[in-house]
Amino acid sequence: MNSKNKKGVEMSLNVIIIAAIGLLILLILAFLVVRSGGNVSETTTKSCVTQAGVCGNTPCEQGKQITSTSDCKTSPNTYCCKIV
């Protein structure tokens, strides 16, 4: 009867160890996601599209260039122009 109790304790210990490892992995992944996603809102609020613009290779009409974007700067001659 003593061996049955020992097997039950070993199984419980294995489950606890596996759960602890799984929790550690989840915490590491959550930390990495939060750390890498910190600049997402900053980037999307300053994108050309969210400011009612479109990226193009030709200069914008006078008064229609949006200068505070970072997504249109794939090459030196790319512009973000208001479409409204």
ABEGO torsion letter per residue (X at the ends): XAAAAAAAAAAAAAAAAAAAAAAAAAAAAAAAAAAAAAAAAAAAAABAAAAGBBBBABBBBBGABBAABAAAAABAABBBBBAX
